Amino acid sequence: MHQSTAASGRVAIVTGANHGIGAAIAERLAAEGCSVLITYLRLEAPEHEPEALRRFHASDGDDVVARIHERGGQAAAVEADLSDAAAIPRLFDAAEARWGGVDVVVNNATASLQDTFVDADADWAGRLLHRVSAETYDRQFAVDARAGALMIAEFAARLQARGGDWGRIISLTSGWEKGFPGEVSYGAAKAALVNYTLAASLELSAFGVTANAIHPPVTDTGWVNDTVREAVAADRNFFSVAAPEEVGDLAAFLVSEAGRRVTGNVIRMG
């Protein structure tokens, strides 16, 4: 059982939490005392993807919920297509019906698509590449940018309606300030999500809300192979390939009492 912390009795929604970083964050927040609603969307992954990643993409949230329950925590899982704007208020309704008003929002879900401006079939890690198109733009921005903005908006509206004075927003980002070759729309959508998050840190501070973005290092969520590990080992921007639980540690800090004055940041992990 968890000890009493700033997260005790809080309610969190973590999107895209049936595996990887999202699952690690959900499990860590539950260990800190949050009741956690996790979202997932089962996808049929391309045949060329690693078996572990294909399995993760096809999974529901039951295993994550079971692990949380085994440790004495509270959790539930809801399948939701975040590209559908109507799904977002339903998530808040579901969390409120179980536990009460939502205090923590973690925008982790991604459309998981690599696109490019150049003529190439695969990226440096062997992942399938698509040409930038209206379809790749719409798919990536619908989940990584618009859904995050609507999650923040729904959270803010309900917090203010109930007179809340405490909240945490955490958004997961990636890419580089000068663009993200090979993941062009992903990087652009994440940049938009960061901007929404930083705006929220200013607009919602009067309501006791902090808002930060986490930029994880290369993290082993099922796609990392030997080529990736060798590239990371040679890159001074990283210590090594990270485990999802290390990102969960940072998320837990931001929700904790120790993180109460940390807001308006993009926190880059090494």
C-alpha positions as CSV (number, residue, x, y, z in Angstrom):
1,M,0.0,0.0,0.0
2,H,1.1,3.6,-0.7
3,Q,2.0,6.1,2.0
4,S,0.1,9.4,2.2
5,T,1.4,11.8,-0.5
6,A,0.3,14.9,-2.3
7,A,-1.3,12.4,-4.9
8,S,-3.3,10.5,-2.3
9,G,-7.0,10.7,-3.1
10,R,-6.3,12.4,-6.4
11,V,-7.9,11.3,-9.7
12,A,-5.8,11.0,-12.8
13,I,-6.4,10.3,-16.5
14,V,-3.4,8.9,-18.4
15,T,-3.9,8.5,-22.2
16,G,-2.3,5.8,-24.2
17,A,-1.5,3.8,-21.1
18,N,-1.9,0.2,-22.1
19,H,1.9,-0.2,-22.5
20,G,5.2,1.6,-22.4
21,I,5.6,5.1,-20.9
22,G,1.9,5.6,-20.4
23,A,1.6,2.3,-18.4
24,A,4.7,3.2,-16.3
25,I,3.3,6.6,-15.5
26,A,-0.2,5.1,-14.6
27,E,1.3,2.5,-12.4
28,R,3.6,5.0,-10.6
29,L,0.8,7.5,-10.0
30,A,-1.4,4.7,-8.6
31,A,1.4,3.7,-6.3
32,E,1.5,7.3,-5.0
33,G,-2.2,7.2,-4.2
34,C,-4.0,8.3,-7.4
35,S,-7.0,6.6,-8.8
36,V,-6.1,6.2,-12.4
37,L,-8.2,6.0,-15.5
38,I,-6.1,4.7,-18.4
39,T,-7.1,5.0,-22.0
40,Y,-6.0,2.7,-24.9
41,L,-6.8,2.1,-28.5
42,R,-6.2,-1.3,-30.0
43,L,-4.4,-1.1,-33.3
44,E,-3.3,-3.7,-35.8
45,A,0.4,-2.9,-36.2
46,P,2.3,-3.4,-39.5
47,E,3.8,-6.8,-40.0
48,H,7.4,-5.4,-40.2
49,E,7.2,-4.0,-36.6
50,P,8.9,-6.0,-33.8
51,E,6.7,-8.6,-32.2
52,A,6.8,-6.9,-28.8
53,L,5.5,-3.7,-30.3
54,R,2.8,-5.4,-32.3
55,R,1.6,-7.1,-29.2
56,F,1.6,-3.9,-27.2
57,H,-0.4,-2.0,-29.9
58,A,-3.0,-4.8,-30.0
59,S,-3.4,-4.9,-26.2
60,D,-6.1,-3.5,-24.0
61,G,-5.5,-2.0,-20.6
62,D,-6.4,-5.0,-18.5
63,D,-2.9,-6.1,-17.6
64,V,-2.0,-2.6,-16.4
65,V,-5.1,-2.4,-14.3
66,A,-4.5,-5.8,-12.8
67,R,-0.9,-4.8,-11.8
68,I,-2.2,-1.7,-10.1
69,H,-5.0,-3.7,-8.3
70,E,-2.4,-6.3,-7.1
71,R,-0.5,-3.5,-5.4
72,G,-3.5,-2.1,-3.7
73,G,-4.2,0.8,-6.1
74,Q,-7.3,2.0,-7.9
75,A,-7.5,1.9,-11.7
76,A,-9.8,1.3,-14.6
77,A,-9.3,1.2,-18.4
78,V,-11.4,2.7,-21.2
79,E,-10.9,2.2,-24.9
80,A,-11.0,5.6,-26.6
81,D,-10.2,6.9,-30.1
82,L,-8.8,10.3,-29.2
83,S,-9.1,11.5,-32.7
84,D,-12.8,11.7,-32.0
85,A,-13.4,14.9,-30.0
86,A,-16.6,13.4,-28.4
87,A,-14.5,10.8,-26.7
88,I,-12.8,13.3,-24.4
89,P,-15.7,14.4,-22.2
90,R,-16.7,10.8,-22.0
91,L,-13.4,10.0,-20.3
92,F,-13.9,12.7,-17.7
93,D,-17.5,11.4,-17.2
94,A,-16.1,7.9,-16.6
95,A,-13.5,9.1,-14.1
96,E,-16.0,11.3,-12.2
97,A,-18.5,8.5,-12.0
98,R,-15.9,6.2,-10.3
99,W,-13.9,8.5,-8.2
100,G,-14.9,12.2,-8.5
101,G,-13.3,15.2,-10.2
102,V,-10.1,14.8,-12.2
103,D,-7.0,16.3,-10.7
104,V,-4.2,15.1,-13.0
105,V,-4.1,14.8,-16.8
106,V,-1.3,13.1,-18.6
107,N,-1.2,13.5,-22.4
108,N,0.8,10.5,-23.5
109,A,-1.1,9.0,-26.4
110,T,0.3,9.2,-29.9
111,A,-0.8,8.2,-33.4
112,S,2.5,6.3,-33.8
113,L,3.3,7.3,-37.4
114,Q,6.5,8.3,-39.1
115,D,6.4,10.6,-42.2
116,T,8.9,12.4,-44.3
117,F,9.4,14.8,-47.2
118,V,12.0,12.6,-48.9
119,D,11.6,9.4,-50.9
120,A,12.3,6.6,-48.4
121,D,10.6,3.4,-47.4
122,A,12.1,3.1,-43.9
123,D,13.8,5.3,-41.3
124,W,17.2,4.8,-39.6
125,A,15.7,2.3,-37.1
126,G,13.9,0.3,-39.8
127,R,10.5,1.7,-39.2
128,L,8.0,2.2,-42.1
129,L,8.0,5.7,-43.5
130,H,5.1,7.5,-45.2
131,R,5.3,10.6,-47.4
132,V,3.9,13.7,-45.7
133,S,0.2,14.0,-46.8
134,A,-3.1,15.4,-45.6
135,E,-3.8,11.9,-44.2
136,T,-0.5,11.7,-42.2
137,Y,-1.0,15.3,-40.9
138,D,-4.6,14.7,-39.9
139,R,-3.9,11.4,-38.1
140,Q,-0.9,12.8,-36.2
141,F,-2.3,16.2,-35.2
142,A,-5.7,14.7,-34.3
143,V,-4.2,12.6,-31.5
144,D,-0.9,14.3,-30.5
145,A,-2.0,18.0,-30.7
146,R,-5.8,18.4,-30.8
147,A,-6.7,15.7,-28.3
148,G,-4.1,17.1,-25.9
149,A,-5.6,20.6,-26.2
150,L,-9.1,19.3,-25.7
151,M,-8.0,17.2,-22.7
152,I,-6.6,20.3,-21.1
153,A,-9.7,22.4,-22.0
154,E,-12.1,19.8,-20.5
155,F,-10.0,19.5,-17.4
156,A,-9.8,23.2,-16.9
157,A,-13.5,23.7,-17.4
158,R,-14.5,21.1,-14.9
159,L,-11.9,22.2,-12.4
160,Q,-13.2,25.7,-12.5
161,A,-16.9,24.6,-12.4
162,R,-16.3,22.7,-9.1
163,G,-14.1,25.5,-7.6
164,G,-11.0,23.3,-7.6
165,D,-7.7,24.8,-6.5
166,W,-5.2,22.0,-7.3
167,G,-4.2,20.3,-10.5
168,R,-1.4,18.8,-12.6
169,I,-1.0,18.7,-16.4
170,I,1.8,16.6,-17.9
171,S,2.3,16.3,-21.6
172,L,4.8,13.9,-23.3
173,T,6.8,15.4,-26.1
174,S,9.6,14.4,-28.5
175,G,11.6,15.8,-31.4
176,W,13.9,18.8,-31.7
177,E,13.3,22.6,-31.8
178,K,14.6,22.7,-35.4
179,G,12.4,19.9,-36.7
180,F,12.3,16.1,-36.5
181,P,13.6,14.5,-39.7
182,G,11.8,11.2,-40.4
183,E,9.0,12.0,-38.0
184,V,8.0,15.3,-39.4
185,S,4.3,15.5,-38.5
186,Y,5.0,13.8,-35.1
187,G,7.5,16.5,-34.2
188,A,5.2,19.3,-35.4
189,A,2.2,17.9,-33.5
190,K,4.3,17.5,-30.3
191,A,5.5,21.1,-30.7
192,A,1.9,22.3,-30.8
193,L,1.1,20.2,-27.7
194,V,4.0,21.8,-25.8
195,N,2.7,25.2,-26.7
196,Y,-0.8,24.3,-25.4
197,T,0.8,23.0,-22.2
198,L,2.9,26.1,-21.6
199,A,-0.1,28.3,-22.2
200,A,-2.0,26.3,-19.7
201,S,0.8,26.8,-17.1
202,L,0.2,30.6,-17.3
203,E,-3.6,30.6,-17.7
204,L,-4.4,28.0,-15.0
205,S,-1.8,29.0,-12.3
206,A,-4.5,31.0,-10.6
207,F,-6.4,27.7,-10.0
208,G,-3.4,25.9,-8.4
209,V,-2.5,24.0,-11.6
210,T,1.0,23.3,-12.8
211,A,1.6,22.3,-16.4
212,N,4.8,20.8,-17.8
213,A,6.0,18.8,-20.7
214,I,8.4,15.8,-20.3
215,H,10.8,15.1,-23.2
216,P,12.0,11.5,-22.6
217,P,15.2,10.1,-24.0
218,V,15.1,7.2,-26.4
219,T,13.0,4.8,-24.3
220,D,12.6,1.0,-24.8
221,T,8.8,0.7,-25.4
222,G,9.2,-2.3,-27.8
223,W,10.8,-0.6,-30.8
224,V,14.4,-0.4,-29.7
225,N,16.8,-2.7,-31.5
226,D,20.6,-3.1,-31.6
227,T,20.9,-0.4,-34.2
228,V,19.1,2.0,-31.9
229,R,21.1,1.1,-28.9
230,E,24.4,1.6,-30.8
231,A,23.2,5.0,-32.0
232,V,22.2,6.1,-28.5
233,A,25.5,4.9,-27.0
234,A,27.4,7.1,-29.5
235,D,25.2,10.2,-28.9
236,R,26.2,12.6,-26.2
237,N,22.6,13.8,-25.8
238,F,21.8,10.6,-24.0
239,F,23.1,8.5,-21.1
240,S,21.6,5.3,-22.5
241,V,18.3,3.8,-23.6
242,A,15.8,4.5,-20.8
243,A,13.3,2.3,-19.2
244,P,9.6,3.5,-19.2
245,E,9.7,3.5,-15.4
246,E,12.3,6.2,-15.4
247,V,9.9,8.5,-17.1
248,G,7.3,7.5,-14.5
249,D,9.6,8.6,-11.8
250,L,9.7,12.1,-13.2
251,A,5.9,12.3,-13.7
252,A,5.5,11.2,-10.1
253,F,7.8,14.0,-9.0
254,L,5.8,16.6,-10.9
255,V,2.6,15.4,-9.2
256,S,4.2,15.3,-5.7
257,E,4.4,18.1,-3.1
258,A,8.1,18.5,-4.0
259,G,7.0,19.5,-7.5
260,R,4.4,22.0,-6.5
261,R,6.3,25.0,-7.9
262,V,7.6,23.4,-11.0
263,T,5.5,24.7,-13.9
264,G,5.9,26.0,-17.5
265,N,8.8,23.8,-18.4
266,V,9.9,21.3,-21.0
267,I,12.0,18.9,-19.0
268,R,14.4,17.0,-21.2
269,M,15.7,13.7,-19.9
270,G,19.2,12.5,-20.8
